[in-house]
Amino acid sequence: MEEQSDVFISQNVAILVDGNNIERSIDGVFKVDGMLNFDTIIPKLLGSRALNRLIYFREGKNISSKLAERLHQNYHGSVQPCHKSADIPLTIKATQLANKVDCLMILSGDSDYIDLVKHLKNEGVRVEICAVEENTSRALIDEAEFFHPIVRSDIFTYNNSKNKSQNQSHANKKTTKKTTKKTTKKVTRKE
């Protein structure tokens, strides 16, 4: 009789997030004011594999300091501001990491990453894509070795009750001003 032995997976994974792409996809498909819930999706994506690093690329300088702090505290992750699009900085970082990890996971559905995925696979790196399926390039899904769809339960929605009441109050003030302007038109009389 053969003895059954346990199989241990020892894969190192780097997760690179195209923040703008994921944020637009969540907003466009799910129609919610929210963002990716890293506390639930990262363990789901990793399974029993080890996280080498997590980098969140985002266009612009106005990046939430809370997000940066949370990624650093929970995953030793970082936020990388980009001058324009995340495509080039993410691609450069992916090629730099290719010989340091077993698997690169790209969180984006952008077809601009197809050539990167091909290159990384030729370098012997496993490439997985995670994105909102409805906004993901079919060619990108086909090129990757595995696709993880982002679903509604992977999204953290903001509590906007305070913001909604502030916005409603602001809208009411605008309406009042418009009404006041209309009723106080200057009337000229002929004498």
KAHU-V116546 format. One record per residue. SS is DSSP state (a for helix, b for strand, c for the rest). OMEGA is omega in degrees with one decimal (NA if undefined). Layout:
ss | omega
SS | OMEGA
SS | OMEGA
This chain:
ss | omega
c | 178.2
c | 176.6
c | 178.6
c | 179.4
c | 177.7
c | 177.0
c | 178.8
c | 179.0
c | 179.8
c | 178.5
c | 172.3
b | -176.4
b | 170.5
b | 179.7
b | 179.7
b | -173.4
b | 170.3
b | -171.9
a | -178.6
a | -179.7
a | -179.1
a | -179.6
a | 178.4
a | 179.7
a | 179.3
a | -179.5
a | -176.0
a | -175.3
a | -174.6
a | 177.4
c | 177.9
c | 174.3
c | -175.6
b | 178.7
b | -179.6
b | 177.4
c | -175.9
a | -178.4
a | 177.9
a | -173.9
a | -178.0
a | 177.2
a | 178.9
a | -178.9
a | -175.9
a | -173.7
c | -179.7
c | -179.1
c | -178.8
b | 177.0
b | 178.0
b | 176.0
b | 178.4
b | 179.3
b | -179.9
b | 179.8
b | -179.3
b | 177.3
b | 175.6
c | -177.7
c | -179.1
c | -179.5
c | -177.7
c | 177.1
a | 176.9
a | 178.0
a | 179.8
a | -179.4
a | -178.6
a | 178.5
a | 179.1
a | -177.3
a | -174.1
a | -173.2
a | -173.5
c | -178.6
c | 179.2
b | 176.0
b | -177.6
b | 176.0
b | -179.3
b | 180.0
c | 177.6
c | -178.7
c | 178.2
c | -173.0
a | -175.0
a | 178.7
a | 179.2
a | 179.2
a | 179.1
a | -179.0
a | 179.2
a | 179.6
a | 176.4
a | -176.9
a | -172.6
c | -178.7
c | -179.1
c | -177.1
c | 175.9
c | -176.0
b | 173.0
b | 178.3
b | -179.8
b | 176.7
b | 178.8
c | 175.9
c | -174.1
c | 180.0
a | 177.0
a | -177.7
a | -178.2
a | 179.7
a | 176.4
a | -180.0
a | 178.0
a | -179.3
a | -178.4
a | 177.9
a | 176.9
a | 177.3
c | 177.7
c | -179.4
c | 173.7
b | -178.8
b | 177.3
b | 179.0
b | 174.8
b | -177.6
b | 173.9
c | -170.4
a | -177.7
a | -179.5
a | -177.8
c | 177.9
c | 178.7
a | 179.5
a | 178.2
a | 177.8
a | -179.0
a | -178.3
a | -178.0
c | 178.9
c | 175.8
b | 178.3
b | 176.4
b | 178.8
b | 172.7
c | -179.3
c | -175.5
a | -178.5
a | 177.1
a | -174.0
b | 173.6
b | 179.4
b | -179.9
c | 174.5
c | -174.0
c | -177.3
a | 177.9
a | -179.5
a | -179.9
a | -179.2
a | 176.7
a | 179.1
a | 178.8
a | 178.3
a | 178.7
a | 179.4
a | 178.4
a | 178.6
a | 179.1
a | 179.7
a | 179.4
a | 179.5
a | -179.5
a | -179.9
a | 179.9
a | 179.9
a | -178.2
a | -176.2
a | -179.0
c | 177.4
c | -178.7
c | -178.7
c | 177.7
c | -178.5
c | 174.0
c | 179.0
c | NA
